[in-house]
Amino acid sequence: IDPEVMADMISAKIPDKIRVAPFAKMDDTLAGVPGDTITVPSYGYIGDAEDVAEGVDVDIDKMSTKDKKYKIKKAMKGVGLTDEAVLSGYGNPVGEANTQLALAIAAKIDSDCMEALQTASLIYDGSKAAISYNAIVDAVDLFEEEMGCSDKVLFIHPKQVTQLRKNPDFLSADKYTPGVSLTGEIGMIAGCRLVPSKKVPLTGGVYACPIVKLNEDSETEDDVPALTIYRKREVNIETERKPKTRTTEITADEFYVAVLSNEAKVVLAKFKA
């Protein structure tokens, strides 16, 4: 079992196993930099310009900033393979170990991405009724877009899919032009691309569904993405041989943190289950 070869294989598998993180920006600037905490600054708006008469001084505003600090975490998983399992010829234990470790780390990253989206400050409370076209419209309007043309993803629980599929305003992805659908997208409604995920939480009979703006609206905001994954190190594989039991233990880890990097690009829409 070659740990370097396995590391390459697992790294290649992980992007295909995550549901929410494909819509996040992957930032590797922390790699090789000392420290385990990332500080994410953001600027406040200085306000619109004002009319100023001839010869009169303009008011000088002070730019404001706020910082949020996030600590890098370690996601880790391990599996043991006996010599009997490897040599038996039944299936592919080493390949299965690759798959299982990839799934385990991917699932953890995906969960953290969904948890980050749950901290959004823009909240639509439609918890008294089930998800619907009109409710999604009301939630999207919290973005207060001037152009209204930004691509958006609405993460929904799979149990919400049936009701939306039956809505006359739902456009199924199988009716799209080939190649234009996003990762995991099943269709579109009210200008939102629908991506089902079991990571959408259900609390007290209410689903908390994030709506995420994907692209830049150059008139109103910068290009900071809604969600960012800061990676300290890519997947690392280590093996340890247990000679008394003729077992090889394989462990995989990744150091990262998922953060909500642009609150203006996320609305948390709540709907009755």
DADATA-V302035 format. One record per residue. N is the residue number from 1. RES is the residue in one letter. NEAR is the number of other C-alpha atoms within 10 Angstrom. D_LAST is the distance of its C-alpha to the last C-alpha in Angstrom with 2 decimals. Layout:
BEGIN
n=N res=RES near=NEAR d_last=D_LAST
n=N res=RES near=NEAR d_last=D_LAST
END
This chain:
BEGIN
n=1 res=I near=10 d_last=46.96
n=2 res=D near=9 d_last=47.43
n=3 res=P near=15 d_last=45.07
n=4 res=E near=11 d_last=45.83
n=5 res=V near=10 d_last=45.05
n=6 res=M near=21 d_last=41.80
n=7 res=A near=19 d_last=40.77
n=8 res=D near=14 d_last=41.24
n=9 res=M near=16 d_last=39.23
n=10 res=I near=24 d_last=36.22
n=11 res=S near=17 d_last=36.24
n=12 res=A near=13 d_last=36.19
n=13 res=K near=16 d_last=33.23
n=14 res=I near=19 d_last=30.80
n=15 res=P near=14 d_last=30.03
n=16 res=D near=13 d_last=28.95
n=17 res=K near=18 d_last=26.49
n=18 res=I near=22 d_last=24.35
n=19 res=R near=23 d_last=21.32
n=20 res=V near=25 d_last=20.94
n=21 res=A near=21 d_last=24.55
n=22 res=P near=17 d_last=26.17
n=23 res=F near=19 d_last=25.14
n=24 res=A near=19 d_last=26.87
n=25 res=K near=16 d_last=30.58
n=26 res=M near=15 d_last=32.53
n=27 res=D near=14 d_last=35.21
n=28 res=D near=14 d_last=38.08
n=29 res=T near=11 d_last=40.35
n=30 res=L near=17 d_last=40.01
n=31 res=A near=14 d_last=41.67
n=32 res=G near=9 d_last=45.08
n=33 res=V near=8 d_last=44.70
n=34 res=P near=8 d_last=45.29
n=35 res=G near=10 d_last=42.60
n=36 res=D near=14 d_last=39.08
n=37 res=T near=13 d_last=37.46
n=38 res=I near=14 d_last=36.53
n=39 res=T near=10 d_last=36.75
n=40 res=V near=13 d_last=34.77
n=41 res=P near=11 d_last=36.40
n=42 res=S near=14 d_last=35.16
n=43 res=Y near=10 d_last=37.21
n=44 res=G near=10 d_last=36.57
n=45 res=Y near=9 d_last=37.58
n=46 res=I near=11 d_last=41.13
n=47 res=G near=8 d_last=40.55
n=48 res=D near=5 d_last=41.99
n=49 res=A near=8 d_last=45.75
n=50 res=E near=8 d_last=47.94
n=51 res=D near=6 d_last=51.15
n=52 res=V near=10 d_last=54.22
n=53 res=A near=8 d_last=57.69
n=54 res=E near=6 d_last=60.74
n=55 res=G near=6 d_last=62.13
n=56 res=V near=7 d_last=59.22
n=57 res=D near=8 d_last=57.44
n=58 res=V near=11 d_last=53.79
n=59 res=D near=9 d_last=51.44
n=60 res=I near=7 d_last=50.59
n=61 res=D near=8 d_last=46.99
n=62 res=K near=8 d_last=45.99
n=63 res=M near=10 d_last=43.28
n=64 res=S near=10 d_last=40.57
n=65 res=T near=10 d_last=38.66
n=66 res=K near=9 d_last=36.03
n=67 res=D near=10 d_last=35.64
n=68 res=K near=11 d_last=32.93
n=69 res=K near=11 d_last=34.04
n=70 res=Y near=16 d_last=32.27
n=71 res=K near=13 d_last=33.76
n=72 res=I near=19 d_last=34.09
n=73 res=K near=15 d_last=32.48
n=74 res=K near=13 d_last=33.46
n=75 res=A near=17 d_last=31.21
n=76 res=M near=17 d_last=33.20
n=77 res=K near=16 d_last=33.17
n=78 res=G near=16 d_last=36.06
n=79 res=V near=14 d_last=37.13
n=80 res=G near=16 d_last=40.41
n=81 res=L near=16 d_last=42.42
n=82 res=T near=16 d_last=45.39
n=83 res=D near=12 d_last=48.44
n=84 res=E near=11 d_last=47.96
n=85 res=A near=15 d_last=44.52
n=86 res=V near=16 d_last=45.90
n=87 res=L near=10 d_last=49.09
n=88 res=S near=11 d_last=47.84
n=89 res=G near=9 d_last=47.08
n=90 res=Y near=9 d_last=43.87
n=91 res=G near=10 d_last=41.28
n=92 res=N near=12 d_last=41.25
n=93 res=P near=16 d_last=40.41
n=94 res=V near=15 d_last=41.19
n=95 res=G near=12 d_last=39.09
n=96 res=E near=11 d_last=36.19
n=97 res=A near=19 d_last=36.63
n=98 res=N near=19 d_last=36.36
n=99 res=T near=16 d_last=33.08
n=100 res=Q near=16 d_last=31.56
n=101 res=L near=23 d_last=32.70
n=102 res=A near=26 d_last=31.44
n=103 res=L near=20 d_last=27.96
n=104 res=A near=18 d_last=27.92
n=105 res=I near=23 d_last=29.00
n=106 res=A near=24 d_last=26.84
n=107 res=A near=18 d_last=23.66
n=108 res=K near=13 d_last=24.72
n=109 res=I near=23 d_last=25.50
n=110 res=D near=21 d_last=22.22
n=111 res=S near=19 d_last=20.31
n=112 res=D near=19 d_last=22.61
n=113 res=C near=26 d_last=22.06
n=114 res=M near=24 d_last=18.28
n=115 res=E near=17 d_last=19.13
n=116 res=A near=18 d_last=21.64
n=117 res=L near=26 d_last=19.27
n=118 res=Q near=20 d_last=17.08
n=119 res=T near=16 d_last=20.26
n=120 res=A near=20 d_last=20.32
n=121 res=S near=12 d_last=21.81
n=122 res=L near=18 d_last=20.47
n=123 res=I near=19 d_last=17.05
n=124 res=Y near=21 d_last=15.14
n=125 res=D near=17 d_last=13.03
n=126 res=G near=20 d_last=10.77
n=127 res=S near=18 d_last=8.25
n=128 res=K near=12 d_last=9.29
n=129 res=A near=13 d_last=8.08
n=130 res=A near=15 d_last=6.12
n=131 res=I near=22 d_last=8.24
n=132 res=S near=17 d_last=11.77
n=133 res=Y near=15 d_last=15.39
n=134 res=N near=10 d_last=16.38
n=135 res=A near=19 d_last=13.72
n=136 res=I near=21 d_last=14.79
n=137 res=V near=14 d_last=18.35
n=138 res=D near=15 d_last=18.03
n=139 res=A near=20 d_last=16.72
n=140 res=V near=25 d_last=19.55
n=141 res=D near=12 d_last=22.08
n=142 res=L near=15 d_last=21.79
n=143 res=F near=16 d_last=24.01
n=144 res=E near=10 d_last=26.71
n=145 res=E near=13 d_last=28.28
n=146 res=E near=9 d_last=31.70
n=147 res=M near=10 d_last=31.88
n=148 res=G near=12 d_last=28.27
n=149 res=C near=11 d_last=29.21
n=150 res=S near=14 d_last=27.77
n=151 res=D near=14 d_last=25.83
n=152 res=K near=20 d_last=22.26
n=153 res=V near=21 d_last=19.72
n=154 res=L near=25 d_last=15.95
n=155 res=F near=26 d_last=14.35
n=156 res=I near=25 d_last=11.03
n=157 res=H near=20 d_last=9.51
n=158 res=P near=13 d_last=11.21
n=159 res=K near=12 d_last=8.34
n=160 res=Q near=17 d_last=7.77
n=161 res=V near=16 d_last=11.52
n=162 res=T near=9 d_last=12.27
n=163 res=Q near=12 d_last=10.96
n=164 res=L near=21 d_last=12.94
n=165 res=R near=16 d_last=15.86
n=166 res=K near=9 d_last=16.32
n=167 res=N near=12 d_last=16.52
n=168 res=P near=9 d_last=20.30
n=169 res=D near=13 d_last=20.30
n=170 res=F near=18 d_last=19.08
n=171 res=L near=18 d_last=22.13
n=172 res=S near=16 d_last=22.12
n=173 res=A near=18 d_last=23.94
n=174 res=D near=10 d_last=26.39
n=175 res=K near=8 d_last=27.80
n=176 res=Y near=12 d_last=28.66
n=177 res=T near=8 d_last=32.20
n=178 res=P near=8 d_last=32.70
n=179 res=G near=6 d_last=32.32
n=180 res=V near=9 d_last=30.21
n=181 res=S near=15 d_last=26.72
n=182 res=L near=15 d_last=25.52
n=183 res=T near=13 d_last=24.70
n=184 res=G near=16 d_last=21.68
n=185 res=E near=17 d_last=20.98
n=186 res=I near=18 d_last=19.69
n=187 res=G near=21 d_last=20.23
n=188 res=M near=22 d_last=20.13
n=189 res=I near=20 d_last=18.60
n=190 res=A near=17 d_last=19.77
n=191 res=G near=18 d_last=22.10
n=192 res=C near=20 d_last=19.62
n=193 res=R near=24 d_last=20.06
n=194 res=L near=26 d_last=16.91
n=195 res=V near=21 d_last=17.04
n=196 res=P near=21 d_last=14.49
n=197 res=S near=18 d_last=14.62
n=198 res=K near=13 d_last=13.37
n=199 res=K near=20 d_last=14.55
n=200 res=V near=21 d_last=11.58
n=201 res=P near=17 d_last=10.64
n=202 res=L near=16 d_last=7.72
n=203 res=T near=10 d_last=9.29
n=204 res=G near=9 d_last=8.98
n=205 res=G near=12 d_last=5.32
n=206 res=V near=19 d_last=5.30
n=207 res=Y near=23 d_last=6.11
n=208 res=A near=27 d_last=9.82
n=209 res=C near=27 d_last=11.24
n=210 res=P near=25 d_last=15.05
n=211 res=I near=27 d_last=17.21
n=212 res=V near=27 d_last=20.71
n=213 res=K near=24 d_last=23.99
n=214 res=L near=18 d_last=26.25
n=215 res=N near=16 d_last=29.65
n=216 res=E near=16 d_last=32.03
n=217 res=D near=17 d_last=32.50
n=218 res=S near=9 d_last=36.20
n=219 res=E near=9 d_last=36.58
n=220 res=T near=10 d_last=34.18
n=221 res=E near=11 d_last=33.54
n=222 res=D near=11 d_last=35.09
n=223 res=D near=11 d_last=34.18
n=224 res=V near=16 d_last=32.45
n=225 res=P near=21 d_last=29.35
n=226 res=A near=23 d_last=25.89
n=227 res=L near=28 d_last=25.86
n=228 res=T near=21 d_last=28.99
n=229 res=I near=20 d_last=29.81
n=230 res=Y near=21 d_last=33.17
n=231 res=R near=20 d_last=34.96
n=232 res=K near=23 d_last=37.91
n=233 res=R near=16 d_last=38.82
n=234 res=E near=15 d_last=37.74
n=235 res=V near=22 d_last=37.04
n=236 res=N near=18 d_last=39.94
n=237 res=I near=22 d_last=41.01
n=238 res=E near=15 d_last=43.39
n=239 res=T near=16 d_last=44.82
n=240 res=E near=11 d_last=46.69
n=241 res=R near=14 d_last=48.97
n=242 res=K near=12 d_last=49.25
n=243 res=P near=8 d_last=52.64
n=244 res=K near=6 d_last=52.79
n=245 res=T near=9 d_last=49.82
n=246 res=R near=12 d_last=50.30
n=247 res=T near=17 d_last=46.75
n=248 res=T near=18 d_last=45.58
n=249 res=E near=15 d_last=42.64
n=250 res=I near=22 d_last=40.79
n=251 res=T near=18 d_last=38.63
n=252 res=A near=23 d_last=36.76
n=253 res=D near=20 d_last=35.66
n=254 res=E near=22 d_last=34.59
n=255 res=F near=18 d_last=34.96
n=256 res=Y near=25 d_last=32.55
n=257 res=V near=23 d_last=30.08
n=258 res=A near=28 d_last=27.11
n=259 res=V near=23 d_last=26.95
n=260 res=L near=23 d_last=25.34
n=261 res=S near=22 d_last=28.63
n=262 res=N near=18 d_last=27.87
n=263 res=E near=17 d_last=25.35
n=264 res=A near=19 d_last=26.17
n=265 res=K near=22 d_last=24.61
n=266 res=V near=30 d_last=21.01
n=267 res=V near=27 d_last=18.28
n=268 res=L near=25 d_last=15.13
n=269 res=A near=28 d_last=12.41
n=270 res=K near=24 d_last=9.37
n=271 res=F near=24 d_last=6.39
n=272 res=K near=18 d_last=3.78
n=273 res=A near=18 d_last=0.00
END
